[in-house]
């Protein structure tokens, strides 16, 4: 397996890995119990029980009958993380406003660990379903947000991320090599916005604009919708104007650390 672009070599702590794997399972299936967790992770019930007891004492999980759920402490953590990434209220306001105005899905994403991480997502009245959720990640090579962010990142970092990608095809239109990705990034830099032309999900197109601080890329804002509504003229015209306008507002009113 190709090393992750943000991975560091060296010793890791097995107990910490087990704890986070348990939290991931509880997030995926609230109410899951000791036996199921042990079977899923391949650990003994005594090992899992010890980790669950520690996590419960730290008040990050809550016992519910025979199972566990994540505690509300994660809400506080999520709010704290949002405030670390600039002025979240500005991002939220612009994304929500654009979703209401267009009736489509609007998202703001940043790069973390070589992937697109979604900071905020809003659904307009006519929005369709997508894979993304706030706090989750998607590949950079198959999304307009990812490609747009990559296009304005330092060359060394782009090459590092591109070399670590596996380029698994999502659709028949997905970019499948670093060479193809670099060609697309050149186009994005020249025209100032990125396009996902049914590259991540069949039937969906997306356009995104970068949010920058001078020469530093902070993230990107996007609009996603069905190909039937996102025609060539609308995609490269009206919708580009929408995302670039929102990006400009966020740039002018947001300070990112």
Buried (B, 14 or more C-beta within 10 A) or exposed (E): EEEEBEEEEEEEEEEEEBBEBBBEBBEEBBEBBBEBBBEBBEBEEEBBBBBBEBBBEEEBBBEEEEBBBBBEEBEEEEEEEBEEBBBBEBBBBBBBBBBBEBBBBBBBBBBEEBBBBBBBBBBBEEBBEBEBEBBEBBBBBBBBBBBBBBBBBEEEBBBBBBEBBEBEEBBEBBBBEBEEBBEBBEEBBEEBBBBBBBBBBEEBBBBBBBBBEEEEBBBBBBBBBBBEBBEEEBBBEEBBEBBBBBBBBBBEBBEBE
